[in-house]
């Protein structure tokens, strides 16, 4: 007792903290839900922002919309993009989170020569389209690039396009404006490179990645626009 640690040894009288053993756990909060259990389950947080939410579209569905006359390429080089699919009513703008994945169901109904640019495509879809003389290019879109692709009118108009609009009654100017694609008339941001996780996909020729030199050469031979 003289050492001031006798009798109860500084533990007080009774209670969980006075007994032998571990005592109260460090994360115990008096009975309420623990802090770490109140946090949301996000999974692997460092890769959560790279998760893709893709809309599945089959080549048979694409052919059906073309046959009905609803799906038409907006670009002058005849390439079908996600914006054309939105314009055709295949899915709304708001449904596009990360892009579209082209799948091979309905390939037996495919009859047209298709030129398509999508973020992802299956090997079956690529084989089916290229067997008819078409070509598939897989292109990466981040959030900003996706907004610029689907809503180019939200970005400033180029000065030359504004001048062409202001000129009055010139048939040549009207023809030049008609030849310009909607995306060419606006100042769109430069496309970002794919993250490291997806770089192998977009540099692989088997996936028809737009960063593959062989794919770029094939696009040039076909007279398709460069992917900026």
SEVO-296777 format. One record per residue: residue in three letters; z, x, y of N, C-alpha, C, O in turn. Coordinates in steps of 0.05 Angstrom, whole numbers, plus 5000, padded with zeros to 4 digits. Layout:
BEGIN
ALAZXYZXYZXYZXY;...
END
This chain:
BEGIN
UNK500050174976500050005000500050175025498950105046;UNK501250405023501350585046498650675055498250745078;UNK496750685036493950765043492450535056490050575063;UNK493650315058492450065069490149955052488649785061;UNK489950055027487849955008489149854982487749814962;UNK491749824983493049724959492849424956491449294972;UNK494049314936494149024930491248914926490248934904;UNK490048804947487348684944485148884950482748814948;UNK485849124957483849334962481849264983479549354981;UNK482649115003480749045025478848825018477048765034;UNK479148694994477348484987478348204995476948004992;UNK480748185005481847925012482747774987483047884966;UNK483347514990484447344969482247164957481047004971;UNK481747204932479847034917477047024929476447154948;UNK475346864917472646834926470647014911471447204898;UNK468146954915466047104901466147404908465547574891;UNK466747464932466647744941469147904932469148144933;UNK471147764922473547894912473447964883475048114873;UNK471447844868471247884840469748144833468348254850;UNK470048224809468448454799465548374794465048144787;UNK463748554798460948484795459348534820460248664839;UNK456948424821455048484843455748334869455248434891;UNK456948104867457547944891455147794900453447704884;UNK454847744926452747584938450147754940450247984948;UNK447947634932445347774934444547814963445147634980;UNK443348034970442548084998440847875011440947845035;UNK439247734995437347535006438647255007437247065015;UNK441147224998442446964998442946875027443947025043;UNK442246615033442446515060444246265060443846085076;UNK446346265043448246045044447245785030448545575033;UNK445145805015444245565001441545465011440145324996;UNK440745535035438145445045435945615032436445825021;UNK433445525034431245665022430945945033431045985058;UNK430646135016430546415024428046465041426046335039;UNK428246675058426146735077423546795063421446695071;UNK423646955042421147045029419846805014417446815008;UNK421446595008420246364995419046175016417445995009;UNK419846205041418746035062416046135072414545985085;UNK415346375064412746485073410546375055410946335031;UNK408146335066405846225050404846425031405046675035;UNK403746325009402546504989399646554997397946374995;UNK399046795006396346855016394747024995392347054998;UNK396047114975394647284956394447564967396347664979;UNK392147694962391847964972390947955002388647895008;UNK392947995019392447945048390248125059388848045077;UNK390048375049388148555061385248475055383448555070;UNK384748315034382048235027381647935033379447835028;UNK383647795043383347505048381147445068379747245064;UNK380747615088378647555108375847605097373947525110;UNK375647735074373047795062372247585041370147615028;UNK373947395037373447185016371047025025370846945048;UNK369146965006366746815012367046535002367846484979;UNK366346345019366246065012363345975014362345895035;UNK361945994991359045954991358345674981359645554964;UNK356145554993355145294985353045344963351045484968;UNK353445234939351345274918348945094923349144854926;UNK346545214922344045074925342145164903341745404899;UNK341044974888339245044866336345044876335644904895;UNK334745214862331845234870330444964865328544904879;UNK331444814846330244544842330644364865328944204872;UNK333044374877333644214901331944304925330944134940;UNK331544564928329844664949326944564946325744474965;UNK325944564921323244464916323044164922321044074932;UNK325044014915325043724920324843664950323343484958;UNK326343814966326343764995323643845007322743725026;UNK322444054996319744135005317743924998315943865014;UNK317843824974315943614965316243364982314143234987;UNK318643294989319043065006318143105035317942915051;UNK317643365042316843425069319143455089318643465113;UNK321543475079323843495096324643785102325643845124;UNK324043965084324744255087322244405096320344435080;UNK322244495121319944645132321044895146323044885160;UNK319645125142320645365156320145355186318045275195;UNK322245425201322145425230320845675241319645675262;UNK321145895226320146155235317146175231316046045214;UNK315946345247313046385246312046525221309746495214;UNK313846685208313046825184313346665159312846755137;UNK314246415162314446225139316846265121316846165099;UNK318946405130321346445114323246215118323846125140;UNK324246105096326245895096329046015098329746195083;UNK330545925118333246025123335245795120334545565115;UNK337845865124339945665123339645465145340345225142;UNK338645545169338245355191336145145183336544915191;UNK334145225169332145025160333344825140332744585141;UNK335144925123336544745104338344555119338544315111;UNK339644645140341344465156339644255170340344025171;UNK337344345181335544155195334443945176333843725183;UNK334144025150333043845130335143645120334443455106;UNK337643695127339843515118340943575091342143405078;UNK340543825081341543895055344643935056345943885036;UNK345644015079348544025084348944045114347144135128;UNK351243965124351743975153352444255162353244425146;UNK352244295188352944555200355844625194356544855188;UNK357644425196360444475193361244555165363344675161;UNK359444505145360144585117359644875112360544975091;UNK358145005129357445285124359745465133360145505157;UNK361245575115363445755121362646045119363146205137;UNK361446115096360546395091357646415086356446635086;UNK356346185080353446195074352746025050354145835043;UNK350546105037349445955015348946144992348146374996;UNK349346044968348546194944346346044930346745804922;UNK344146174925341846054912342046074882342446304872;UNK341945854868342245854839339645764825337845664839;UNK339545804799336945764785336445504772334445464759;UNK338245304774337845044761335444904773334944914797;UNK333844774756331444644765329044824769327144744782;UNK329145064757326945254761324345164749322245244757;UNK324544984729322144884716320544704734318144654730;UNK321844604756320344434775319244594798317844474815;UNK319744844799318745014821315745054819314745134798;UNK314345004841311445034841310345164866308145274866;UNK311945174888311045294913311845584915313745674902;UNK310345734931310946014936312946024959312245974982;UNK315446094952317646074971318446354982318546544966;UNK318946365007320046605020322746515031322946345049;UNK324946625021327646525027329446755035329346975023;UNK331146705055333246895062335946745060336446545074;UNK337646845042340346725038342346955035341547175028;UNK344946895038346947115035347147205006347547445001;UNK346947014986347247094958345246934942344446714949;UNK344347054920342446934901342947024873343547264869;UNK342746854854343046924826340447054815338347024827;UNK340747204794338447344782336447144772334047194773;UNK337346914762335546704752333846584775331446544771;UNK335146534798333746424821331646624831329446554838;UNK332446884833330547094842328147104824325847124833;UNK328647104798326447124778324546884780322146914778;UNK325746644783324146394784322346394809320046314807;UNK323446474832321846464857319746674857317446624865;UNK320346914847318347124848316247094826314147214828;UNK316746934805314746874785312546704797310246694786;UNK313146564819311046394833309846544857308446424873;UNK310446794859309346954881310946954906310147074927;UNK313346844906315146844929316847094930316447284915;UNK318747084949320547324952323247224963323347054981;UNK325347344952328047274961329247524974328947744964;UNK330647484996332147705009334947605014335447395025;UNK336947765004339747695009340647845034340348095036;UNK341747695053342447805080345347735085346247515081;UNK346847935095349647895101349947765129348647845148;UNK351847575130352547445155355547455159357047355141;UNK356547575180359347535187359547285204357647135208;UNK361947225215362346975229360546955254359346745259;UNK360347175269358747165293355847145287354346985300;UNK354847285267352047275259351346995248349146895253;UNK353246875234352746605223352546405246350846215245;UNK354246435267354046255290351446295305350246105315;UNK350646545308348146605322345746495307343746415319;UNK345946495280343746395264343546095264341345985266;UNK345745955262345745665261345645535288344645315291;UNK346745665309346845555336345845755357347445835374;UNK343345835355342346035375342345925403342446075422;UNK342245655406342145545433344845575448344945535472;UNK346945665434349445715447349545985462351446035477;UNK347546145457347446415470345446415493343646245494;UNK345746605512343946605535340946635528340246765508;UNK339346525545336446535541335446805552336446895573;UNK333446925539332347175549330847135575329746915579;UNK330747335593329447295619326447225616325447055630;UNK325047355597322247295593321747005584319746885592;UNK323646905568323346625559323846435582322646225584;UNK325746505600326246345624323946335643323246125654;UNK322646565646320246585663317946415652316546285667;UNK317646425626315546265613315945965617314045815619;UNK318545885617319145605621318645515650317745295655;UNK319145695669318945625697316045615707315445475726;UNK314345765694311545765702310245485697310845365677;UNK308745395716307645125714304745135704303045295712;UNK304244945685301544875677299845105665297445075665;UNK301045315656299445525643299245475613301245485599;UNK296745435604296445385575297145635559298245615537;UNK296445875570297046125556300046155554301046235533;UNK301546095575304446125575305645925555307545995540;UNK304645685554305645485535305145575507306745525489;UNK302745695502302145785475303946015467304846035444;UNK304546195486306346425481309146325474310446425456;UNK310046125489312746015484312845875457314845885443;UNK310645745449310545605423310645805400311745745379;UNK309346045404309346245384312046375380312646475359;UNK313746375401316346505399318246325383318346085387;UNK319646455365321646315349324046255367324546395387;UNK325646065359328045985374329946225377331246265398;UNK330246375355332046605355331046825373332546985384;UNK328346845376327147055394327546985423327247165440;UNK328146735430328346655458331146695469331546665493;UNK333046765451335846795460336947075456336047215438;UNK338847155473340147415470342347395449344547325455;UNK341647465425343547445403344947715398343747925403;UNK347447705388348847955383347648115360346348005342;UNK347948375361346948545340348448495314350848455313;UNK346948485292348148415266350048635256349348875258;UNK352348565246354348755236353548835207352448675192;UNK354249075200353849175173355849035154357948945162;UNK355049005128356948875109359449055106359349295109;UNK361748925100364149085094363749255069361849205053;UNK365349455066365049645043365049505017363649594998;UNK366549295014366749144989363949034980363349024956;UNK362348945000359748824993357349004998355048924993;UNK357849245007355549435012353949484986351449494988;UNK355149524963353549564939351649334932349449374922;UNK352449084939350848854934348348854951346048814942;UNK348648904977346448894996344749144997342749155011;UNK345449344981343749584978342449594951341049784944;UNK342849384935341749384907339149224907338949004917;UNK337049354895334449224894334548984875333148784880;UNK336048994854336248774835337348524848336648304840;UNK339048564868340148334883338348264907338948074921;UNK336248414911334448384934335948414961335448264979;UNK337748604962339248654986337548755009335748925004;UNK338048665033336348725055336549015065334849105080;UNK338549165055338949445063337549635043337549875048;UNK336349525022335049695003332249765013330749595022;UNK331450025013328850115024326449975010324449915023;UNK326749924984324549804970324149514979321849414981;UNK326349374985326149104995324949105023323348935029;UNK325749295040324649315067321649365066320249255083;UNK320749535048317949585045316349345036314249285046;UNK317549195017316248955007316048745030313948605032;UNK318048715046318048535068315848605089314548435100;UNK315648865093313648965112310748905102309048835118;UNK310348935076307748875065307048575067304648505071;UNK309048415065308548125067308548025096308047785100;UNK308948195115308848125143311347965152311147805171;UNK313648005139316047865146317548015169317248255171;UNK319047875184320447995206322748165196323948125175;UNK323348375212325548555204328248405209328548245227;UNK330148475191332848355194334448545212335148765204;UNK335048445237336448615256339448575253341048695268;
END
